[in-house]
Amino acid sequence: MRFGIYSNNSRDIGYESAMSVSRMLMDKGCSVVFPESFSGTVIKDVEGVEFGSFEGCDMIISIGGDGTFLSVISEYRDLDIPFIGINKGSIGFLAEITEFPVDEKIDMVLNGEYEIMERFQLTCELYDKDGRLKATDICLNDVSVLRGSKPHILKLSLYINGERVEKFYGDGIVVATPTGSTAYTLAAGGPLIMPNMDVMLISPICSHTLQNMSYVLGPENEVEIHLLDFESSPIVCPDGREMGPLKQYDVLKIRRNENTVKTVKLNTSGFFQNVRKKIVARGSFYENGQE
């Protein structure tokens, strides 16, 4: 097998895990390639590694936290190659490999003891008040509209399939995929959705009204979020990336992307058991002063 590896040096200090995993894979007869930008790092000292394109790889390994995983998918999603994460962040909901040493999990991958999960993505398009396209992006987790640098209430109108559903006053709103149901949506009180389902979730963030419910939509629906007047500019963040700048009466349109992202699911534990373990572990992680 041929593996592409991307490692976040702020999490994988000194690229120790990247070098260890590279040597492990090559010892088992695999090829390993890093992006060309890594050729000036200590990874160049690992005999046998290559630097260049991930095109032609059988799998892409992300080493870091969930943010790294989402960033790697954003960079390489067009290659249509399965992704797997090795967690070096706090807990890592998206990472399939969370424990070191990783020998056993690597062997599972090489022995084919895994499933390929096709994950729903969202396309988000930002338009000005005159209908001109300003920006577009694709996200695996969610797209959130958030108040700006000052704590002013954000006023938004929600439309589904062209019909106005609600006007929200609060800190913002988040539209998520099932994958993103364990991220910002979870903190906003939204439901947990199994990642192989084809639905979209809409959850208000700190609503300043008595209405604080989430919406669950089928994949054929289109969501529009209309920004009303505001005192300080809000922000739009697809998978944590800022999209903008925003002006009053801009419109954000969100719909299912026609392509999916392939991720590797090792046959270890079920979705809800895994979420419970990681939430419990996150509390322990922070209490022990690890971050």
Secondary structure by P-SEA (a helix, b strand, c coil): cbbbbbbcccccccaaaaaaaaaaaaaabbbbbcccccccccccccccccccccccccbbbbcccaaaaaaaaaaccccbbbbbbbcccccccccccccccaaaaaaaaaaccbbbbbbbbbbbbbbccccccccccccccbbbbbbcccccbbbbbbbccccccccccccbbbbbccccccccccccbbbbbcccccbbbbbbcccccccbbbbbbcccbbbbbbbccccbbbbbbcccccccccccbbbbbbccccbbbbbbbcccccaaaaaaaaaaaaaaaaaaccc
